[in-house]
Amino acid sequence: MHPVPWFVVVLLAVRAPEFCCAGPLHAQCKVEWYFGIPCRVVYESLLSQITMWRTMAGCTMGGQRCLYKLQSASVHFIAATHSSPFTRYVEDISFRLASYHFFTCCHLSAMSISETWYVVTDHGTNYCNIYNLIQGSGLTEARGYREVTSDFLCTQRSSANCTVY
């Protein structure tokens, strides 16, 4: 067994916090949303928006509000994909819906993950994939709307410009 060179030990000691605490090693985003409306309304709004943005029509001005494709849907789960109109990169999207407060409120767990294995940074694309659906469907204006995420859970969330992506 060969000893580890001193400069490798120093590099690991100095950079170890970045490796363990920098967030995902692959472009992705996880967001928790809370609404003061029933999950049925959230579910129907998201399905409608995914269907509305399935063609290139929403991308005519250079945005990304297009090319969504519904994979499957049930009352508690929605699976879809989003394709970038220019690079044709594909991200897998999932929404899990859970009712609370006697079915009057909804907790939505959302995830977007780049299918391309080597994509590490995404300029907030995975965040915008799911946020655009929430905003486009009018859910950002819903009673009790609250979003919980961070740059750790969501690649480059703080620099995302969802009017472009």
C-alpha positions as CSV (number, residue, x, y, z in Angstrom):
1,M,0.0,0.0,0.0
2,H,1.4,3.4,-1.0
3,P,1.3,6.4,1.4
4,V,-1.0,9.3,0.4
5,P,1.1,12.3,-0.8
6,W,1.1,15.2,1.6
7,F,-0.5,17.6,-0.9
8,V,-3.5,15.3,-1.4
9,V,-4.1,15.2,2.4
10,V,-3.9,19.0,2.6
11,L,-6.3,19.4,-0.4
12,L,-8.8,17.0,1.1
13,A,-8.6,18.7,4.5
14,V,-9.1,22.2,3.0
15,R,-11.7,21.2,0.4
16,A,-13.6,18.5,2.2
17,P,-16.4,20.8,3.5
18,E,-17.1,21.8,-0.1
19,F,-17.4,18.2,-1.2
20,C,-19.7,17.2,1.6
21,C,-21.9,20.3,1.8
22,A,-22.0,21.8,-1.7
23,G,-25.3,20.1,-2.7
24,P,-26.1,17.5,-5.3
25,L,-23.4,16.3,-7.7
26,H,-25.9,16.2,-10.5
27,A,-28.3,19.0,-11.7
28,Q,-31.6,18.6,-9.9
29,C,-34.1,20.4,-7.8
30,K,-36.4,19.5,-4.9
31,V,-39.0,21.9,-3.7
32,E,-41.8,21.6,-1.1
33,W,-44.9,23.7,-1.7
34,Y,-47.8,24.2,0.7
35,F,-51.3,25.5,-0.4
36,G,-54.4,26.3,1.6
37,I,-56.5,24.6,-1.1
38,P,-57.4,21.0,-1.6
39,C,-55.0,18.7,-3.5
40,R,-57.7,17.9,-6.1
41,V,-57.4,21.6,-7.2
42,V,-53.6,21.5,-7.3
43,Y,-53.6,18.2,-9.2
44,E,-56.1,19.4,-11.8
45,S,-54.2,22.7,-12.2
46,L,-50.9,21.0,-12.8
47,L,-52.3,18.5,-15.3
48,S,-54.0,21.3,-17.2
49,Q,-50.8,23.3,-17.4
50,I,-48.6,20.3,-18.5
51,T,-51.1,19.6,-21.2
52,M,-51.3,23.3,-22.3
53,W,-47.5,23.5,-22.6
54,R,-46.9,20.3,-24.5
55,T,-46.1,21.9,-27.8
56,M,-43.4,24.4,-29.0
57,A,-46.0,27.3,-28.8
58,G,-44.8,28.6,-25.4
59,C,-41.2,28.8,-26.7
60,T,-41.7,31.3,-29.5
61,M,-40.2,34.1,-27.4
62,G,-37.1,32.1,-26.3
63,G,-38.5,30.8,-23.1
64,Q,-38.9,27.2,-21.8
65,R,-42.6,27.1,-21.1
66,C,-43.1,24.3,-23.6
67,L,-42.3,20.7,-24.4
68,Y,-43.7,19.2,-21.2
69,K,-44.9,15.6,-21.6
70,L,-47.2,13.8,-19.1
71,Q,-45.9,10.3,-18.3
72,S,-48.4,9.2,-15.7
73,A,-50.9,10.7,-13.2
74,S,-52.9,9.6,-10.2
75,V,-54.5,11.5,-7.4
76,H,-51.3,11.5,-5.4
77,F,-48.6,11.5,-8.0
78,I,-47.7,13.1,-11.4
79,A,-44.8,12.2,-13.5
80,A,-43.7,14.2,-16.5
81,T,-40.7,15.3,-18.6
82,H,-39.5,18.6,-19.9
83,S,-37.3,19.0,-23.0
84,S,-35.3,22.1,-23.6
85,P,-36.3,23.5,-27.0
86,F,-32.8,24.3,-28.0
87,T,-30.5,21.6,-26.6
88,R,-33.2,19.0,-26.3
89,Y,-31.9,18.0,-22.8
90,V,-34.6,16.1,-20.9
91,E,-35.4,16.5,-17.2
92,D,-37.6,14.0,-15.3
93,I,-40.3,15.8,-13.2
94,S,-42.4,14.3,-10.4
95,F,-45.0,15.8,-8.0
96,R,-46.3,14.0,-4.9
97,L,-49.5,15.4,-3.4
98,A,-50.5,14.9,0.2
99,S,-53.6,16.4,1.9
100,Y,-53.6,17.7,5.4
101,H,-55.9,19.7,7.7
102,F,-58.9,17.5,6.9
103,F,-58.2,17.5,3.2
104,T,-58.5,21.3,2.9
105,C,-54.8,22.0,2.4
106,C,-52.2,20.4,0.1
107,H,-48.5,19.6,0.5
108,L,-46.7,19.2,-2.9
109,S,-43.2,17.7,-3.1
110,A,-41.7,18.4,-6.4
111,M,-38.5,17.1,-8.0
112,S,-36.8,17.7,-11.4
113,I,-33.7,15.8,-12.4
114,S,-31.6,16.2,-15.5
115,E,-31.5,12.9,-17.5
116,T,-28.1,13.9,-18.9
117,W,-25.6,12.3,-16.5
118,Y,-22.8,14.9,-16.9
119,V,-24.9,18.0,-16.2
120,V,-23.8,19.4,-12.9
121,T,-24.8,23.1,-13.2
122,D,-28.0,24.1,-14.9
123,H,-28.5,27.9,-14.2
124,G,-31.7,27.0,-12.3
125,T,-33.3,25.1,-15.2
126,N,-34.6,22.2,-13.0
127,Y,-36.1,24.7,-10.5
128,C,-37.7,26.7,-13.4
129,N,-39.1,23.4,-14.9
130,I,-41.3,22.9,-11.8
131,Y,-41.8,26.6,-10.7
132,N,-43.0,27.6,-14.2
133,L,-45.8,25.0,-13.9
134,I,-46.8,26.3,-10.5
135,Q,-46.8,29.9,-11.6
136,G,-48.4,29.2,-15.0
137,S,-51.3,27.3,-13.4
138,G,-51.9,30.2,-11.1
139,L,-51.0,28.3,-7.9
140,T,-48.5,30.9,-6.8
141,E,-51.6,33.1,-6.1
142,A,-53.4,30.3,-4.2
143,R,-54.4,30.8,-0.6
144,G,-51.7,29.7,1.8
145,Y,-49.0,29.5,-0.9
146,R,-45.5,28.8,0.6
147,E,-42.3,27.5,-1.0
148,V,-39.5,25.7,0.8
149,T,-36.2,25.0,-0.9
150,S,-32.5,26.1,-1.0
151,D,-29.5,26.1,-3.3
152,F,-28.4,22.9,-1.5
153,L,-31.6,21.1,-2.5
154,C,-32.0,22.9,-5.8
155,T,-29.0,23.4,-8.2
156,Q,-28.4,27.2,-8.6
157,R,-31.9,28.1,-7.4
158,S,-30.8,31.6,-6.2
159,S,-29.5,32.5,-9.7
160,A,-32.5,31.1,-11.6
161,N,-34.3,33.4,-14.0
162,C,-37.5,31.6,-14.8
163,T,-38.6,34.1,-17.4
164,V,-35.8,32.8,-19.6
165,Y,-35.8,29.2,-18.5
